[in-house]
């Protein structure tokens, strides 16, 4: 494998995590293609293919092989295998005969606010996870497949695709180094169900039937921030989408997200993103 072709196992996703963190502040994903496919017997990707965009591959059934890097490091494709291949990473593949391989391939790019591609700035990499929980991942891949055919012709659909792609990568990162906790997942679902509600730590702890201190400790360990900070991030992510993809004024966005006044909104927006709402639109 060349010095630039770097293969990361499921136990070392730090470079992918760094890229993901940088992307969250620098730009967004754009879905290029997604499908759910029973591959034919002659399915194969020829040696040393290098794509310009990024791609994910989730295996739902069957068997085959994936080869990564110039030395063609072999990865066995089987139910529960998930591969993330970066731009410029050499790869090839083939199915076991007779083919019963059932896969969900996804291709996407990274772009800044002006629409300039960021994908080519990444060094080649690949991340591989085995025995992933298909109950967690498959609905996300199915959602991308639906959006590809029904939802990318408007800003809301593109924003949803960006959100689902981020969730998949977040699952890969979090799942590789931290355990899931049903109480943390409950809190996140409450945030998603009522995004404008200002939840108190006391209310959330009551739903989870644990102390406020215990809930905060769990959230910090699994998510990397306390509940209030995570809720604030979700709200600011929504605000950023509205500012970039709609004609709403800053005051209208502030009001739509339940802020008491525009000054409070602008101050919180800059604290999370590093730029003011006004600067974002320039």
C-alpha positions, 0 to 999 in steps of 0.5 A, a space after each residue: 500500500 502506498 504512503 498515501 493509501 491508508 487503511 483504517 480498521 474499525 478500531 481506528 476511525 480518528 482520521 475519518 472523525 477529524 474529516 467529519 468534524 471539519 466538514 460539519 463546520 466547513 460545508 455539506 454533503 451532496 448525494 450523487 447516487 444510492 441504491 439497494 442491489 442484488 448483484 449479478 454473478 459477473 459483478 466486479 470492480 476492476 483493480 485500482 479504480 479510484 473515484 473522485 467522490 466518496 462512497 459507502 457500501 453496506 452488505 445486507 447478505 451474500 458473500 464477496 471480497 473488496 480489495 483496498 489500496 495499491 497492495 489490494 488488502 482483502 476485506 471479506 464482504 458478508 452480512 453486516 460489513 460496512 465500508 467507507 472509501 475516500 476519494 482517490 483510494 484504490 479499490 476493486 471487488 468481486 462477488 462469490 459465485 454463485 452471487 447472492 450478494 445484496 448491497 447498498 452502495 452510496 456515492 456522495 461529495 463534499 462541498 463548501 457554501 459556494 458549491 466548491 468541491 472539498 472532496 479532492 482535498 482529502 487524502 485517500 483512506 478507507 474505513 471498514 467495520 464488521 458486524 454492524 447493527 443492520 437495524 440501525 444502518 439499513 433504514 438510513 441507507 433506504 432513506 437515501 435510496 428514497 431521496 435519490 429518486 424522489 427528493 433531491 430536486 428541492 432544498 429540503 430534500 438535499 438537506 435531508 440527504 446531507 443529514 442522513 449521510 452525517 448520521 451514518 458517519 456519526 454512527 460509524 464513529 460513535 459505534 466504533 469507540 462508544 457504547 449506545 445507551 437507551 437513555 441517551 437515545 431517548 433524550 435525542 428522540 425527545 429533541 427530534 420530536 419537539 425541536 422548539 421546546 426548551 427542555 430542562 435537564 430536570 425534565 430529561 432526567 425525569 423521562 430517563 428515570 435517573 439523576 440529572 448528574 448521571 444523565 449529563 455524565 452519560 451524554 458527555 461520554 457517549 455524545 461528547 457534550 451535555 444535553 443542553 449543548 447538543 440541543 443547541 447544536 441541533 437548533 443551530 444546524 436547523 438555523 444554518 439550513 434556513 439561512 442558506 437555503 431559504 429567503 427568510 430574514 435573520 429575524 424570521 429564522 430567530 423567531 421560527 426557532 423560538 428565540 426570545 430575540 435576534 440578539 440572543 440568536 445571533 450570539 448563540 449562532 456565532 458561539 456554535 459556528 464561529 460566524 454570525 448569521 449575517 456573515 454566513 450570508 455574505 
